[in-house]
């Protein structure tokens, strides 16, 4: 059974994922412009790092969603203790 906090997380996840996907799309659109790679390397690397961070956040959000949608009995309280 999910805790109150976990239920709220599950309820909020679609909006969180939507925002992350929009950020990812915006970054990828920026990177698809021909002039993007004409910038200095440091600027390009910074945007790539932002994209990697968003991808990591998305993966974590999808994993959390899967966990909350399919909780393992007794795992909910264990997860709360790890926080």
Buried (B, 14 or more C-beta within 10 A) or exposed (E): EBEEEBEEBBEEBEEBBEEBEEBBEEBEEEBEEEEEEEEEEEEBEEBEEBBEEBEEBBEEBEEBBEBBEEBEEEEBEEBEEEE
